[in-house]
Amino acid sequence: MSQVSPSDFLGRLAEFPCGAAVKTLDELDAAVRSRAGAVFLLRGNGLELAPVVRRIHEGGKLAVVHVDLVDGVAADMAGVRWLARCGVDAVISSHGQAVRAVRAEGLVAIQRLLCTSGAAIDLALAAVARSQPHIVEVLPGVILPAVADLVVPRLRVPLLAGGFVRSGEDVRRLLDAGAVAVTTSERALWNAAG
């Protein structure tokens, strides 16, 4: 696959708003067979990433990797270049310098925003303003309705919600709160609209 633009990436999520979050190869098989347009790899071995990304692409899905959680890949320019060589479409990181490296490499940059407290949200939003990701992902996603007034008006980029998204009702609440899509490890949601 050629490089995917942020608008193409968001268009894919708009077609089906539940991205498949996977941590194991068993989950990967189910995700590739699902309706989800994007597979979010939350664990893995960086040396074995290229064939995994190929499997995702062969299934017609976009491949998203959380660089902070993949073994053997650093959240730096060299690590991001490795992910690009593996064919990854988008990269998630909590680190601003990694987000900037992702943008520089021409990949879709997603910055995670951890909502652990009001102060943490303020610090994370300041980091987002500096790093300028294409997309922000709020974690835990289910908290978005409670913090939407603190987050959504201050963002200039689209928002994903991930973490503890367990039901179609959760998906609907998160989309209603301002998320453009959710990421979830609940396999049933990979095939059912929210």
C-alpha positions in Angstrom: 0.0 0.0 0.0 1.2 3.5 -0.6 1.2 6.1 2.1 -2.2 7.0 3.5 -3.2 10.6 4.0 -4.8 11.7 7.3 -8.1 12.4 5.4 -8.0 8.9 3.8 -7.3 7.3 7.2 -10.2 9.2 8.7 -12.4 8.3 5.7 -11.7 4.6 6.4 -12.7 5.1 10.1 -15.9 6.9 9.0 -16.9 3.9 7.0 -16.9 1.7 10.1 -16.2 3.5 13.4 -14.7 0.6 15.4 -11.0 0.0 14.9 -9.7 -3.5 16.0 -7.2 -3.2 18.9 -5.0 -6.4 19.0 -2.3 -7.7 21.2 -1.9 -11.3 19.9 -1.6 -13.1 16.6 -4.9 -14.9 17.4 -6.6 -11.6 17.7 -4.9 -10.5 14.5 -6.6 -13.2 12.5 -10.0 -12.2 13.8 -9.3 -8.5 13.1 -8.2 -9.1 9.5 -11.5 -11.0 8.9 -13.6 -8.3 10.6 -15.4 -5.2 9.2 -12.9 -2.9 11.0 -11.1 -0.8 8.5 -8.0 -0.4 10.7 -6.1 -2.8 12.9 -4.3 -1.2 15.9 -1.3 -3.3 17.0 -0.8 -2.7 20.7 1.9 -5.3 21.2 4.4 -7.2 19.2 8.0 -7.8 18.2 9.4 -5.1 16.0 11.6 -7.6 14.1 8.5 -9.6 13.1 6.4 -6.5 12.2 6.7 -6.4 8.4 4.9 -9.8 7.7 2.2 -8.8 10.2 1.6 -5.5 8.4 1.5 -7.4 5.1 -1.2 -9.7 6.5 -3.2 -6.6 7.6 -2.9 -5.0 4.2 -3.8 -8.2 2.3 -7.0 -8.2 4.4 -7.7 -4.7 3.0 -7.1 -3.0 6.4 -4.9 -0.1 7.5 -2.1 -1.0 9.9 -1.6 1.2 13.0 1.2 0.5 15.4 1.6 1.9 18.9 5.4 2.5 18.9 5.6 2.8 22.7 4.4 -0.8 23.1 6.2 -2.7 20.4 9.3 -4.6 21.6 12.6 -3.6 20.0 11.4 -0.4 18.4 12.2 3.0 20.1 9.9 6.0 20.0 12.4 8.0 18.0 13.3 8.9 14.4 15.0 5.6 13.8 12.1 3.6 15.2 9.6 5.5 13.2 11.7 5.0 10.0 11.7 1.2 10.8 7.9 1.3 11.1 7.6 3.1 7.7 9.8 0.5 6.1 7.6 -2.2 7.5 4.7 -0.5 5.7 2.8 0.9 8.7 0.1 3.4 7.8 -0.2 5.2 11.1 1.7 5.4 14.4 0.5 6.0 17.9 2.6 7.4 20.7 2.3 9.3 23.9 5.5 11.1 23.2 5.6 14.4 21.3 9.0 13.8 19.8 7.8 10.5 18.3 4.7 12.2 16.9 6.9 14.8 15.2 9.0 12.0 13.8 5.9 10.2 12.5 4.8 13.4 10.7 8.2 14.0 9.3 8.2 10.4 7.9 4.9 11.1 6.1 2.8 8.7 8.2 -0.4 9.4 10.0 0.5 10.6 13.5 -1.8 9.7 16.5 -1.0 11.1 19.9 -2.4 9.4 23.0 -3.9 11.6 25.7 -4.2 9.9 29.1 -7.1 11.3 31.1 -6.0 10.5 34.6 -6.8 13.9 36.1 -7.6 17.5 35.1 -4.0 18.4 35.4 -2.9 15.5 33.3 -5.4 16.6 30.6 -4.0 20.1 30.6 -0.4 18.9 30.3 -1.3 16.4 27.6 -3.2 19.0 25.6 -0.2 21.4 25.8 2.0 18.5 24.5 -0.5 17.9 21.7 -0.4 21.6 20.7 3.4 21.4 20.5 3.7 18.1 18.6 0.7 18.7 16.2 -0.5 15.2 15.6 -3.1 14.4 12.9 -5.4 12.7 15.4 -5.6 12.4 19.2 -6.7 9.3 21.0 -8.2 9.6 24.5 -7.6 6.9 27.0 -9.5 5.5 28.7 -12.0 6.1 26.0 -15.1 5.5 28.2 -14.2 8.6 30.2 -14.7 10.8 27.1 -18.3 11.8 27.9 -17.3 13.0 31.3 -14.3 15.0 30.1 -15.5 16.0 26.6 -16.0 19.6 27.7 -12.4 19.7 28.9 -10.9 18.1 25.7 -13.0 18.5 22.6 -13.2 22.4 22.4 -9.4 22.6 22.9 -8.5 20.2 20.0 -8.0 21.2 16.4 -7.7 17.6 15.2 -10.1 14.6 15.2 -10.5 12.5 18.2 -10.4 8.7 18.8 -11.5 7.0 22.0 -9.9 3.8 23.2 -9.9 1.7 26.3 -12.7 -0.1 28.1 -15.1 0.2 25.1 -17.1 -2.9 25.6 -20.6 -2.4 24.1 -22.5 -0.9 21.2 -23.9 1.6 23.7 -20.3 2.6 24.7 -19.6 3.2 21.0 -22.7 5.4 20.6 -21.9 7.4 23.7 -18.3 8.1 22.6 -19.3 9.1 19.1 -22.0 11.4 20.5 -19.3 12.9 22.8 -17.1 13.9 19.9 -15.0 10.9 18.9 -14.8 10.2 15.2 -14.2 6.5 15.9 -13.2 4.1 18.7 -10.5 1.5 19.2 -11.6 -1.6 21.0 -10.4 -5.1 21.8 -14.0 -6.4 22.0 -14.2 -8.7 18.9 -18.0 -8.5 18.7 -17.7 -4.7 18.1 -15.3 -5.3 15.1 -18.3 -6.5 13.1 -21.3 -4.7 14.7 -22.0 -1.0 14.1 -22.3 1.0 17.3 
